[in-house]
Amino acid sequence: MSFVNLLPEDYMARRAQKRVNVLSLVLFGLVMAAVIGATIASEQGLAKSREVYDRVNQSYSEASKLIGQVQQLEGAKQQMFKKAKLAGGLLERVPRSYLLATVTNALPPGGSLKKFSLSSKRRRTVALSNNAKSRFAKTAAQRDPGAAANRSSRLDLSIEVIGLAGTDVEVARFIASMARCPLIEDVELVYSEEKKFQEAVVREFKVNMRLDPNADVLFAEKQRGGALARADATGRVGEGQ
Protein backbone atom coordinates (compact mmCIF):
# COMPACT_ATOMS: atom_id res chain seq x y z
CA MET A 1 0.00 0.00 0.00
CA SER A 2 1.47 3.40 -0.97
CA PHE A 3 0.91 6.87 0.48
CA VAL A 4 0.55 9.91 -1.64
CA ASN A 5 1.77 13.26 -0.19
CA LEU A 6 -0.62 15.94 -1.41
CA LEU A 7 1.23 18.86 0.33
CA PRO A 8 3.36 21.10 -1.85
CA GLU A 9 7.12 20.74 -1.59
CA ASP A 10 7.74 24.43 -0.93
CA TYR A 11 5.34 24.29 2.02
CA MET A 12 7.21 21.34 3.49
CA ALA A 13 10.55 23.12 3.00
CA ARG A 14 9.31 26.25 4.78
CA ARG A 15 7.93 24.14 7.61
CA ALA A 16 11.26 22.35 8.05
CA GLN A 17 13.11 25.67 7.96
CA LYS A 18 10.86 27.03 10.73
CA ARG A 19 11.59 23.98 12.86
CA VAL A 20 15.34 24.48 12.34
CA ASN A 21 15.04 28.20 13.21
CA VAL A 22 13.06 27.44 16.37
CA LEU A 23 15.54 24.75 17.41
CA SER A 24 18.45 27.13 16.74
CA LEU A 25 16.82 29.85 18.84
CA VAL A 26 16.23 27.42 21.67
CA LEU A 27 19.83 26.22 21.52
CA PHE A 28 21.09 29.83 21.34
CA GLY A 29 18.98 30.72 24.37
CA LEU A 30 20.31 27.77 26.29
CA VAL A 31 23.89 28.64 25.37
CA MET A 32 23.41 32.30 26.33
CA ALA A 33 21.77 31.29 29.62
CA ALA A 34 24.71 29.01 30.36
CA VAL A 35 27.18 31.77 29.47
CA ILE A 36 25.35 34.33 31.61
CA GLY A 37 25.14 31.88 34.49
CA ALA A 38 28.84 31.07 34.23
CA THR A 39 29.66 34.80 34.08
CA ILE A 40 27.56 35.51 37.18
CA ALA A 41 29.11 32.58 39.03
CA SER A 42 32.59 33.72 37.99
CA GLU A 43 31.86 37.28 39.15
CA GLN A 44 30.60 36.02 42.49
CA GLY A 45 33.65 33.79 42.89
CA LEU A 46 35.95 36.66 41.95
CA ALA A 47 34.20 38.94 44.43
CA LYS A 48 34.61 36.34 47.16
CA SER A 49 38.27 35.87 46.20
CA ARG A 50 38.83 39.63 46.36
CA GLU A 51 37.13 39.76 49.76
CA VAL A 52 39.31 36.94 51.05
CA TYR A 53 42.39 38.62 49.52
CA ASP A 54 41.53 41.92 51.20
CA ARG A 55 41.02 40.17 54.53
CA VAL A 56 44.35 38.37 54.19
CA ASN A 57 46.11 41.62 53.29
CA GLN A 58 44.50 43.38 56.24
CA SER A 59 45.55 40.55 58.54
CA TYR A 60 49.11 40.72 57.21
CA SER A 61 49.15 44.51 57.67
CA GLU A 62 47.91 44.24 61.25
CA ALA A 63 50.41 41.46 61.93
CA SER A 64 53.27 43.51 60.46
CA LYS A 65 52.27 46.49 62.61
CA LEU A 66 52.20 44.29 65.70
CA ILE A 67 55.58 42.81 64.80
CA GLY A 68 57.01 46.31 64.29
CA GLN A 69 55.63 47.46 67.65
CA VAL A 70 57.02 44.37 69.35
CA GLN A 71 60.43 44.97 67.75
CA GLN A 72 60.39 48.62 68.83
CA LEU A 73 59.43 47.64 72.37
CA GLU A 74 62.15 45.00 72.40
CA GLY A 75 64.73 47.50 71.15
CA ALA A 76 63.66 50.07 73.74
CA LYS A 77 63.72 47.39 76.41
CA GLN A 78 67.24 46.32 75.47
CA GLN A 79 68.44 49.94 75.38
CA MET A 80 66.88 50.74 78.75
CA PHE A 81 68.28 47.52 80.19
CA LYS A 82 71.74 48.41 78.91
CA LYS A 83 71.55 51.93 80.35
CA ALA A 84 70.25 50.64 83.65
CA LYS A 85 72.96 48.01 83.76
CA LEU A 86 75.71 50.55 83.08
CA ALA A 87 74.41 53.17 85.48
CA GLY A 88 73.17 50.77 88.12
CA GLY A 89 76.32 48.68 88.06
CA LEU A 90 78.55 51.71 88.56
CA LEU A 91 76.37 53.20 91.25
CA GLU A 92 76.25 49.88 93.06
CA ARG A 93 80.04 49.72 93.11
CA VAL A 94 80.25 53.32 94.33
CA PRO A 95 77.22 54.29 96.45
CA ARG A 96 76.33 57.96 96.75
CA SER A 97 76.64 57.81 100.53
CA TYR A 98 80.20 56.51 100.24
CA LEU A 99 81.15 59.33 97.86
CA LEU A 100 79.62 61.90 100.20
CA ALA A 101 81.53 60.45 103.14
CA THR A 102 84.78 60.47 101.13
CA VAL A 103 84.34 64.12 100.19
CA THR A 104 83.35 65.10 103.73
CA ASN A 105 86.36 63.35 105.25
CA ALA A 106 88.67 65.12 102.79
CA LEU A 107 87.47 68.57 103.86
CA PRO A 108 89.97 70.59 105.90
CA PRO A 109 89.43 71.05 109.64
CA GLY A 110 86.81 73.72 110.14
CA GLY A 111 85.65 73.45 106.54
CA SER A 112 82.07 72.81 105.51
CA LEU A 113 80.22 71.46 102.53
CA LYS A 114 77.58 73.68 100.92
CA LYS A 115 76.64 71.60 97.87
CA PHE A 116 77.22 68.06 96.69
CA SER A 117 75.65 66.89 93.43
CA LEU A 118 76.17 63.86 91.24
CA SER A 119 75.25 63.90 87.54
CA SER A 120 75.67 61.39 84.72
CA LYS A 121 76.35 61.94 81.03
CA ARG A 122 76.89 59.46 78.24
CA ARG A 123 79.93 60.11 76.07
CA ARG A 124 80.81 58.38 72.82
CA THR A 125 84.41 57.45 72.34
CA VAL A 126 86.10 56.55 69.06
CA ALA A 127 88.96 54.09 69.08
CA LEU A 128 91.03 54.40 65.90
CA SER A 129 92.18 51.25 64.18
CA ASN A 130 95.83 50.37 63.59
CA ASN A 131 95.59 51.39 59.94
CA ALA A 132 94.64 54.98 60.81
CA LYS A 133 98.00 56.20 62.11
CA SER A 134 98.76 59.20 59.93
CA ARG A 135 97.19 62.59 60.48
CA PHE A 136 95.22 62.32 57.25
CA ALA A 137 93.95 58.86 58.16
CA LYS A 138 92.94 60.00 61.64
CA THR A 139 91.03 62.96 60.18
CA ALA A 140 89.28 60.69 57.72
CA ALA A 141 88.48 58.25 60.49
CA GLN A 142 86.97 61.01 62.60
CA ARG A 143 84.80 62.12 59.67
CA ASP A 144 83.73 58.56 58.93
CA PRO A 145 84.21 56.60 62.17
CA GLY A 146 82.44 53.53 60.83
CA ALA A 147 85.14 52.95 58.21
CA ALA A 148 88.29 52.93 60.34
CA ALA A 149 87.15 53.02 63.96
CA ASN A 150 85.07 51.27 66.53
CA ARG A 151 82.50 53.31 68.40
CA SER A 152 81.81 52.75 72.04
CA SER A 153 80.06 54.68 74.75
CA ARG A 154 80.84 55.27 78.39
CA LEU A 155 78.90 56.76 81.25
CA ASP A 156 80.66 59.71 82.86
CA LEU A 157 79.65 60.48 86.43
CA SER A 158 80.54 64.01 87.51
CA ILE A 159 80.64 65.31 91.07
CA GLU A 160 80.16 68.99 91.83
CA VAL A 161 81.32 70.19 95.23
CA ILE A 162 80.94 73.67 96.69
CA GLY A 163 82.51 74.15 100.09
CA LEU A 164 84.05 76.58 102.52
CA ALA A 165 87.63 76.60 103.81
CA GLY A 166 89.81 78.93 105.79
CA THR A 167 92.62 79.52 103.26
CA ASP A 168 93.66 78.61 99.73
CA VAL A 169 96.19 76.21 101.24
CA GLU A 170 93.37 74.20 102.76
CA VAL A 171 91.57 74.23 99.41
CA ALA A 172 94.74 72.92 97.74
CA ARG A 173 95.00 70.17 100.36
CA PHE A 174 91.40 69.16 99.71
CA ILE A 175 92.06 68.99 95.96
CA ALA A 176 95.23 66.96 96.52
CA SER A 177 93.37 64.58 98.82
CA MET A 178 90.62 64.00 96.27
CA ALA A 179 93.18 63.56 93.49
CA ARG A 180 94.80 60.75 95.49
CA CYS A 181 91.44 59.02 95.94
CA PRO A 182 91.33 55.85 93.78
CA LEU A 183 87.67 56.50 92.96
CA ILE A 184 88.33 59.86 91.31
CA GLU A 185 89.68 60.14 87.79
CA ASP A 186 89.97 63.92 87.42
CA VAL A 187 89.76 66.93 89.75
CA GLU A 188 89.29 70.49 88.50
CA LEU A 189 89.15 73.69 90.53
CA VAL A 190 86.48 76.00 89.10
CA TYR A 191 86.97 78.93 91.45
CA SER A 192 88.18 79.90 94.90
CA GLU A 193 87.08 83.31 96.10
CA GLU A 194 86.79 85.21 99.32
CA LYS A 195 83.37 85.28 100.94
CA LYS A 196 81.94 86.58 104.18
CA PHE A 197 80.19 83.87 106.15
CA GLN A 198 78.67 84.59 109.57
CA GLU A 199 80.91 87.62 110.22
CA ALA A 200 83.99 85.64 109.20
CA VAL A 201 86.06 85.79 106.02
CA VAL A 202 86.37 82.37 104.39
CA ARG A 203 87.27 80.91 101.02
CA GLU A 204 84.39 79.53 99.00
CA PHE A 205 85.55 77.06 96.40
CA LYS A 206 83.94 74.97 93.69
CA VAL A 207 85.51 71.73 92.49
CA ASN A 208 84.34 69.47 89.68
CA MET A 209 85.42 65.85 89.79
CA ARG A 210 84.90 62.93 87.44
CA LEU A 211 84.42 59.47 88.83
CA ASP A 212 86.54 56.65 87.47
CA PRO A 213 84.30 54.37 85.30
CA ASN A 214 86.10 51.34 86.74
CA ALA A 215 85.86 52.58 90.31
CA ASP A 216 85.12 49.99 92.96
CA VAL A 217 84.56 50.66 96.64
CA LEU A 218 86.00 47.29 97.66
CA PHE A 219 89.23 48.00 95.80
CA ALA A 220 89.41 51.49 97.29
CA GLU A 221 88.91 50.11 100.78
CA LYS A 222 91.68 47.57 100.22
CA GLN A 223 94.04 50.33 99.12
CA ARG A 224 93.00 52.46 102.06
CA GLY A 225 93.59 49.58 104.45
CA GLY A 226 97.02 48.93 102.96
CA ALA A 227 97.94 52.59 103.24
CA LEU A 228 96.84 52.69 106.87
CA ALA A 229 98.80 49.53 107.61
CA ARG A 230 101.93 50.99 106.01
CA ALA A 231 101.48 54.25 107.93
CA ASP A 232 101.03 52.32 111.18
CA ALA A 233 104.11 50.21 110.46
CA THR A 234 106.13 53.32 109.65
CA GLY A 235 105.06 54.95 112.90
CA ARG A 236 106.01 51.87 114.92
CA VAL A 237 109.42 51.69 113.25
CA GLY A 238 109.97 55.36 114.05
CA GLU A 239 109.04 54.77 117.65
CA GLY A 240 111.35 51.78 117.85
CA GLN A 241 114.27 53.75 116.53
C-alpha positions as CSV (number, residue, x, y, z in Angstrom):
1,M,0.0,0.0,0.0
2,S,1.5,3.4,-1.0
3,F,0.9,6.9,0.5
4,V,0.6,9.9,-1.6
5,N,1.8,13.3,-0.2
6,L,-0.6,15.9,-1.4
7,L,1.2,18.9,0.3
8,P,3.4,21.1,-1.9
9,E,7.1,20.7,-1.6
10,D,7.7,24.4,-0.9
11,Y,5.3,24.3,2.0
12,M,7.2,21.3,3.5
13,A,10.5,23.1,3.0
14,R,9.3,26.2,4.8
15,R,7.9,24.1,7.6
16,A,11.3,22.4,8.0
17,Q,13.1,25.7,8.0
18,K,10.9,27.0,10.7
19,R,11.6,24.0,12.9
20,V,15.3,24.5,12.3
21,N,15.0,28.2,13.2
22,V,13.1,27.4,16.4
23,L,15.5,24.8,17.4
24,S,18.4,27.1,16.7
25,L,16.8,29.9,18.8
26,V,16.2,27.4,21.7
27,L,19.8,26.2,21.5
28,F,21.1,29.8,21.3
29,G,19.0,30.7,24.4
30,L,20.3,27.8,26.3
31,V,23.9,28.6,25.4
32,M,23.4,32.3,26.3
33,A,21.8,31.3,29.6
34,A,24.7,29.0,30.4
35,V,27.2,31.8,29.5
36,I,25.4,34.3,31.6
37,G,25.1,31.9,34.5
38,A,28.8,31.1,34.2
39,T,29.7,34.8,34.1
40,I,27.6,35.5,37.2
41,A,29.1,32.6,39.0
42,S,32.6,33.7,38.0
43,E,31.9,37.3,39.1
44,Q,30.6,36.0,42.5
45,G,33.7,33.8,42.9
46,L,35.9,36.7,42.0
47,A,34.2,38.9,44.4
48,K,34.6,36.3,47.2
49,S,38.3,35.9,46.2
50,R,38.8,39.6,46.4
51,E,37.1,39.8,49.8
52,V,39.3,36.9,51.1
53,Y,42.4,38.6,49.5
54,D,41.5,41.9,51.2
55,R,41.0,40.2,54.5
56,V,44.4,38.4,54.2
57,N,46.1,41.6,53.3
58,Q,44.5,43.4,56.2
59,S,45.6,40.6,58.5
60,Y,49.1,40.7,57.2
61,S,49.1,44.5,57.7
62,E,47.9,44.2,61.2
63,A,50.4,41.5,61.9
64,S,53.3,43.5,60.5
65,K,52.3,46.5,62.6
66,L,52.2,44.3,65.7
67,I,55.6,42.8,64.8
68,G,57.0,46.3,64.3
69,Q,55.6,47.5,67.6
70,V,57.0,44.4,69.4
71,Q,60.4,45.0,67.8
72,Q,60.4,48.6,68.8
73,L,59.4,47.6,72.4
74,E,62.1,45.0,72.4
75,G,64.7,47.5,71.2
76,A,63.7,50.1,73.7
77,K,63.7,47.4,76.4
78,Q,67.2,46.3,75.5
79,Q,68.4,49.9,75.4
80,M,66.9,50.7,78.8
81,F,68.3,47.5,80.2
82,K,71.7,48.4,78.9
83,K,71.6,51.9,80.4
84,A,70.2,50.6,83.7
85,K,73.0,48.0,83.8
86,L,75.7,50.5,83.1
87,A,74.4,53.2,85.5
88,G,73.2,50.8,88.1
89,G,76.3,48.7,88.1
90,L,78.5,51.7,88.6
91,L,76.4,53.2,91.2
92,E,76.3,49.9,93.1
93,R,80.0,49.7,93.1
94,V,80.3,53.3,94.3
95,P,77.2,54.3,96.4
96,R,76.3,58.0,96.7
97,S,76.6,57.8,100.5
98,Y,80.2,56.5,100.2
99,L,81.2,59.3,97.9
100,L,79.6,61.9,100.2
101,A,81.5,60.4,103.1
102,T,84.8,60.5,101.1
103,V,84.3,64.1,100.2
104,T,83.4,65.1,103.7
105,N,86.4,63.4,105.2
106,A,88.7,65.1,102.8
107,L,87.5,68.6,103.9
108,P,90.0,70.6,105.9
109,P,89.4,71.0,109.6
110,G,86.8,73.7,110.1
111,G,85.6,73.5,106.5
112,S,82.1,72.8,105.5
113,L,80.2,71.5,102.5
114,K,77.6,73.7,100.9
115,K,76.6,71.6,97.9
116,F,77.2,68.1,96.7
117,S,75.7,66.9,93.4
118,L,76.2,63.9,91.2
119,S,75.3,63.9,87.5
120,S,75.7,61.4,84.7
121,K,76.4,61.9,81.0
122,R,76.9,59.5,78.2
123,R,79.9,60.1,76.1
124,R,80.8,58.4,72.8
125,T,84.4,57.5,72.3
126,V,86.1,56.5,69.1
127,A,89.0,54.1,69.1
128,L,91.0,54.4,65.9
129,S,92.2,51.3,64.2
130,N,95.8,50.4,63.6
131,N,95.6,51.4,59.9
132,A,94.6,55.0,60.8
133,K,98.0,56.2,62.1
134,S,98.8,59.2,59.9
135,R,97.2,62.6,60.5
136,F,95.2,62.3,57.3
137,A,94.0,58.9,58.2
138,K,92.9,60.0,61.6
139,T,91.0,63.0,60.2
140,A,89.3,60.7,57.7
141,A,88.5,58.3,60.5
142,Q,87.0,61.0,62.6
143,R,84.8,62.1,59.7
144,D,83.7,58.6,58.9
145,P,84.2,56.6,62.2
146,G,82.4,53.5,60.8
147,A,85.1,52.9,58.2
148,A,88.3,52.9,60.3
149,A,87.2,53.0,64.0
150,N,85.1,51.3,66.5
151,R,82.5,53.3,68.4
152,S,81.8,52.7,72.0
153,S,80.1,54.7,74.8
154,R,80.8,55.3,78.4
155,L,78.9,56.8,81.2
156,D,80.7,59.7,82.9
157,L,79.7,60.5,86.4
158,S,80.5,64.0,87.5
159,I,80.6,65.3,91.1
160,E,80.2,69.0,91.8
161,V,81.3,70.2,95.2
162,I,80.9,73.7,96.7
163,G,82.5,74.1,100.1
164,L,84.0,76.6,102.5
165,A,87.6,76.6,103.8
166,G,89.8,78.9,105.8
167,T,92.6,79.5,103.3
168,D,93.7,78.6,99.7
169,V,96.2,76.2,101.2
170,E,93.4,74.2,102.8
171,V,91.6,74.2,99.4
172,A,94.7,72.9,97.7
173,R,95.0,70.2,100.4
174,F,91.4,69.2,99.7
175,I,92.1,69.0,96.0
176,A,95.2,67.0,96.5
177,S,93.4,64.6,98.8
178,M,90.6,64.0,96.3
179,A,93.2,63.6,93.5
180,R,94.8,60.7,95.5
181,C,91.4,59.0,95.9
182,P,91.3,55.8,93.8
183,L,87.7,56.5,93.0
184,I,88.3,59.9,91.3
185,E,89.7,60.1,87.8
186,D,90.0,63.9,87.4
187,V,89.8,66.9,89.8
188,E,89.3,70.5,88.5
189,L,89.1,73.7,90.5
190,V,86.5,76.0,89.1
191,Y,87.0,78.9,91.4
192,S,88.2,79.9,94.9
193,E,87.1,83.3,96.1
194,E,86.8,85.2,99.3
195,K,83.4,85.3,100.9
196,K,81.9,86.6,104.2
197,F,80.2,83.9,106.1
198,Q,78.7,84.6,109.6
199,E,80.9,87.6,110.2
200,A,84.0,85.6,109.2
201,V,86.1,85.8,106.0
202,V,86.4,82.4,104.4
203,R,87.3,80.9,101.0
204,E,84.4,79.5,99.0
205,F,85.6,77.1,96.4
206,K,83.9,75.0,93.7
207,V,85.5,71.7,92.5
208,N,84.3,69.5,89.7
209,M,85.4,65.8,89.8
210,R,84.9,62.9,87.4
211,L,84.4,59.5,88.8
212,D,86.5,56.7,87.5
213,P,84.3,54.4,85.3
214,N,86.1,51.3,86.7
215,A,85.9,52.6,90.3
216,D,85.1,50.0,93.0
217,V,84.6,50.7,96.6
218,L,86.0,47.3,97.7
219,F,89.2,48.0,95.8
220,A,89.4,51.5,97.3
221,E,88.9,50.1,100.8
222,K,91.7,47.6,100.2
223,Q,94.0,50.3,99.1
224,R,93.0,52.5,102.1
225,G,93.6,49.6,104.4
226,G,97.0,48.9,103.0
227,A,97.9,52.6,103.2
228,L,96.8,52.7,106.9
229,A,98.8,49.5,107.6
230,R,101.9,51.0,106.0
231,A,101.5,54.2,107.9
232,D,101.0,52.3,111.2
233,A,104.1,50.2,110.5
234,T,106.1,53.3,109.6
235,G,105.1,54.9,112.9
236,R,106.0,51.9,114.9
237,V,109.4,51.7,113.3
238,G,110.0,55.4,114.0
239,E,109.0,54.8,117.7
240,G,111.4,51.8,117.8
241,Q,114.3,53.7,116.5
